[in-house]
């Protein structure tokens, strides 16, 4: 993994770093922001890296809305529901109740569990770093891990440098052509 030694603050800095990165054989570019996180990320070997195009490490405040209008508490509650053994037991009992609303709640819960399991298998060991939120990238300064193809496409997408680095990766991630995850509450 190709890593920066310091924060990247501008599109011009990113362009220079990206060109250096693309000259190497490395699969991922890691733009650091936190030295503790850097140590954790660099401790993973290439096999344990998830097959994703963009991983953002950014934590919103609990009641803060993201750029797409969803509050961070939504993801924390979803994570709590899918990890709690008490909730699993309640859902098991709820499915036995022959009420339309109970079936609807149970179906929704099963969908949440499937999404969580598929995301966990995709994230591999990176899932241990925090709450993985698929496709909800925030246009904020933060540590990022980017694939070669994402970096290459990002350079093509913003050739004139009209967008800031944050707006450029946010806009490209929103096209839904890339596998992107934001890791919230990382530790």
N, C-alpha and C positions, 0 to 999 in steps of 0.2 A: 504494500500500500504506500502510495506517495503521499507524504504529509508536509504541511507547511510548518514553519517554525514559529510564525507569528500570525496574528489576526489578519484577515484580508478585509480591507475596508472599502475598496472601490472596484468598479468593473475593470479598470485598466490594470490594477494589481492582479485581479483574477485572470485576465487574458494572458499576462506574462507567466503566471504560475501554470496555467492550463497548457500553454505551449510547451513548457518544460516537461510537464506530466505526460503529454502525448508523445514525447520523444522516448519515453521509457517503455518498458514492457509491463509495468504495473497495471492491475485491473481497476483499482479504485484510487480516487483522489480524496484525501481527508483534509478539510479545512478546519483547523482546530479553533477552539475558543476557550477550552477549559483543560488545564494540565492533568487533572485527575481522570477526566474522560479520555484524554489522549492515551494515557497509560493503559486503561481498560481496553480501548479499541485496538491498540497495537499489540495487545496480548493475544488477540484472536489470530489463528492461522488462516491462510487463504481458503481452506476447505470449509471453515465454519462461518465464513462471510455469506450473508444472504444474497440471493440472486435478485437484487433490487437496483433500480437506477438512481434513486435518491433517498437518503436517510437523513432526516433533520432531527437534531436534538434541541427541542425547545419546549418550554413549559409555560403555559398561560396561567394567570391567576384563576382561582377556582370559579369565580362567577364572570370572568372576562369572556366576551365573545371574540371568536376568531374572525379572520377576514371573510369567511363564508357564512358568518352569522350563528354558528353553533357555539354554545358555551362549553368551557372546559369541563364543567361538572357533569355534563352528559357522558363524556368518555370515562370519567372516574366512577360514576354510578354503574355504567355498563360493565366496567372491569370488576367492580365489587360484586355485582350480580353473578357474573360468570365464574368467579373464583370462590364464592362462599358455599361451603358444604351445607349450611342451613338452608340456603335458597334452593339447592339441588333437592333436598328432602321435601321442601314445601312444594316445589314444582311436581315432584313425583306424586304427592298427595293430591295436588290440584288436578292432575290429569284424570284421576279416578272420578272426579265430580262431573256429572253429566250436565253441565251448564255451558251454554254457548260462549259466554265471556271467559270462563275458565279455560276452555279449549283454545280460544283465541290467544290468551296470555301464554299458555303453554307452547303454542306454535311459535309465537314471537321469541320466547325464551330459547327454544331449540335452534331457531335461526341465529340468535346471538351466540350460542355455544359453538355452532358450526363455523361461523365467521371467525370466532376467537381461535378455534383449533387450527383452521387453515392458515390463519395469520401466524400463529405460533410455529407451525411447521415450516412456513416460508422464512420466518425470521431466524430460525435455528437458535444458536446461543445468544444472538442479539436480543432475543425476547426477554432475557434476564436483566436487561439494562433499564427497563421501565415499561410504561404502558404504550403499546404500539397502536397507532391510529392511522389506518390506511387512507391515503389520498388527501388528508387535510393538512397540507403544508401551509406554513405561515410565512409571509414575506417580511421576515425579521432577520437581523444579524444573529447568527447562531452557528454552532458547529454543524458541518455537513459532510456526508460521505457520498460521493458521486461516482457512477460507473463511467468507463471510457466513452461509451456511446452517448451518455447524457452530456458529458463535458463537450464532446465534439458537436453535438446538436445545439447545445447552449451557445457555443461560439458562433455557429452559423445563424442561429435565431437572432442574436443581438449583435450582428457584425458592426453596425454603426455605433454601438455603445449608447444608444438612446435611453435604455432602461438601466436602472441601478442593478447591481448584482442580485439583490433580494427580489426585486420585481421581475427580473429575467428568469430566475429559477422558479419562482412562483407561477409565472405565466406559462412556462414550458411544462411544468408539472400538472397544471390544470387541463392540459390538452387530453389527458387520459390515455396517451400513447405510452406512458411510462409507469413502471411500478414504483410508487413512492410511499414512504411511511414517515410519519413524525413520531418520535419517541418522546413522550411527555413524562414528567416526574422521574427523569432519569437519575440514576445514582451509581 
